[in-house]
Amino acid sequence: MRIVLPFVLEQMKQEVLEKAGLAVITPSDCQSLSQKISKQTKKQISDTTIKRIYGFALSNSVPSLYTLNLLAEYCGYMSWDYFSDEHSKKPVKPHVQTFESVDNAFDVLRKTTHNTLQALKNKSVIPYNLTIGREGINEHLNVFLSGNYRATILTSPAGYGKTIGLCHWVDAEMNKTRIRDNDDVILFLNSKVLAGLSPGINLTDWLLALMGLPAGNGFDAIVNFGKVKHGKFYLVIDEFDGNVFKTEQLDMLFNMLLDFLAISSDWPGFKLILTMRSSSWVTFKRRLVLDNRMGEWFIGFMNDEHEERNVSAFTPNEIKELCTRINPAIKLPELLHPEVSKFFSYPLFFQYYYQKNHTDFLLDELDHFRIYEVISSYIYDKIYAGKFTTEKVLLLRLLIANGRFKNNKFLIDKLKVYDYLKTYRDAYNDLIGIGFLRESNSSGEAVYGEYVEFTNKRLFTAIMAAQLVHDCGTYNDELCLKISNDIVPEYRAMVLKWCIFNAVKTKQFEIFTHLSKVELPASQKAILLSFLSSLIKRNFLLPPGVKADELFFSDHQQSVFNYFFGFEFVSLEYEQALKDLLKLNLNETLKIWINTCLSIIYITQLNSEALEGTIKVLRSFSYDAFADFQINPLYCIETIYNYFKFGVVTKKALMQITRFMFNGPSAKGDDNAKKAGSHYVLYLLAASTLQISANKHKNIRFINKLKELHAAEDVFNSSYDFFLQLALADCHLALGETDYALVIYNELLKEYKAEHLKYTPYMKVCLDALSVAIVKYSGQAEYVTMIIRNMVSNTEKTGYKFIKVNTLSLYLEYNNFDKSTDLNKAAYIKFKRYLHATGFNTHCFLLNYARIKDMLLV
């Protein structure tokens, strides 16, 4: 076995440079040096070999005997053995500093940093001049440098923009150094230059060699060189993780860094900055904890539960700044659409979108469906095309089959799939490398827990959807039942959207026939409805000659419409979706349901003009068109409108509601109502209409009747029951039966706290209104103050004016109209603004008008 003493090898490297007339060596010098050696010795040596020897290329072993003999011959020795024997006991001469040597060394460090920056800038997918500095990275490093920490890390999974963000910071620091003309040093390296380090070589000798100084003089040779000791020395190493090195080599290099931190403990100006992926940081962190050295390291602002990531995704402001740099003519809204903001917050997706659209970068035209097209294209390029394609597909299917949902994450136990990972090692490493997968470790003292997981929910749901379709063979009932049974509620809508996207792209439109089989909470249905609205509005990928209404709302697919019809969806987005549907060629019944729901939305908005428009449309339908409705929705809407506008209570709707209470729904009518649209909407509209009458006992009887009918149905609808409970609590409060109201309220609040993610914005606002109405009995004063504060500070147009103006009026009544506090003053201003923005009579739609009418005059 050949033994190469590290310090002897370093001396040979130094003699080679002296022979070639080089004070220092850079990567660009390696080719000319190889030519000089080959010319003198008449033997070939490549510039790549020279780069490996001097640490500019990856090397997993010491140089070969051929290379060592060749270098020894170049230096005037017969062979490596002769060189080694002569130098193994040769004392190292202390280096004599000269102004020239100091300038040369500092020049080498500056050139090395410059070359590293240029190499990384040139690798940037988005041209570097169009990229931006990262606010989070800058803040992290500024806090680190101002403290007493010795080292820090920037860590995240692949694709979060660590390298480009670090380049911007190094650029800025280099400019500061030039302006101040000080002796501060920034040595910026890619970790690959450390690949040539062998066991036994310490970082001190390596740095000395890099600076053009003889190795073997020890750490003092660095500290006492020039004015380094009194200045700052930042050693910045990018990509220090397992993606570049094998585990053994990475551990060796980390040990070298720890040793250097130890021997440089009296050098306050030295700072170490590393970037790495989360999986590598987890391993290093465990080592630091065991060695009790975490106190030296600044880990920054970790923004995940396992403290594995301190580099965050793009903020909305960073997205807008980046878009403006790429396309100065782009017109972006003040608030980005939540879907667009969430999608592009992941730098990897932003980068990929730019790759595909760099000549036509129009982020403002991106919608739901185009977002899915971008991700689908990304998956095609990274998984279904290129290297290891079959292995990647097989591995991903195995990971999906062996994973499980835990704490709202899909995790694959690494022990369970370890054999598969070894079998498909190249594919696995590539998926880790492109940021598709990541490793996480949640082990405790008594429990081992190392997992593989997808880096992004959208990537996971896309692969999960593809797997489900593969298992079921087509888009059928079995697929929809699998989504309901196998996918946790938080992910169902995302998986279903991918199924719809892929079905439309492959012209398999039968998926819409089975869509209603998927069980979704109201909040998820609202998200899915927005996606479908985009699909219909844009007519994406429809076959020639087929209209959207023929595809989506043909007679045998009306259950899909019923699936998305409900009070819980009331919002501006729902209003737009319904308007889009009215553009289609629908039958009269569906048009009545859509205009009924639009009328309900306009009532919640206190929009008298728009409500008059929908009433006019509903009146244009014949009497027979309403024959199958248990209660005529037009009568209910006219009753509410006439009361809010003129203070008059018309009797048609009330008479029909009374008849319904005694006779109940007819089998024929009820069946038709279910077929055309949700009968829950009609029943809740009727209950709202009945609240206008002074007979609250009758209202309670009607609500109880509806609850009986609901209990007899096969499927329990939690959203419908929520609104029935709200109406019942309101009635009990109006009758002064606070004990009953409190029981209902506490049940609703308990359910909300347990399942708040399933609630739509309208459901939350309705619950807020009840909270304020019942505050004097519930002891929830702090909760109510929070509600009002959010309502006052919220400038976004939500459209819930009827509920909000009544909520504010109840709050002001509860606080005895004390305008001395800032909150009450702001609440009163918003309250008055709501009152003046409607065309209805205040004393009619303000439920507590009699109690606060004096307030309105102030």
Beta strands, then each sheet from edge to edge (+ up, - down):
strand 1: 151-155
strand 2: 185-190
strand 3: 233-238
strand 4: 270-276
strand 5: 297-298
strand 6: 403-406
strand 7: 409-413
strand 8: 437-441
strand 9: 450-454
sheet 1: 2+ 3+ 4+ 1+ 5+
sheet 2: 6+ 7- 9+ 8-
end
